[in-house]
C-alpha cells in the first residue's frame, strides 16, 4: 500500500544508495574529465593555502 508520509524517507534512502554509484559512473564514463578535476582540485588547494596564510597575519 502506498504511504505518502513515508515517501520522503524512502527517497532519502534511495539517494544514499544511488548517489555513490552515480558519481563513480560519471567519473569513469568521462562526464568529468580527470584532467579538469585534477586542475580544479589543485586550484582549490592553492586557494586554501592563500586563505590560511591571510588568516595567520
Protein Blocks (a to p, Z undefined) as FASTA:
>chain_A
ZZfklmmmmmmmmmmmmmmmmmmmmmmnopacfklmmmmmmmmmmmmmmmmmmmmZZ
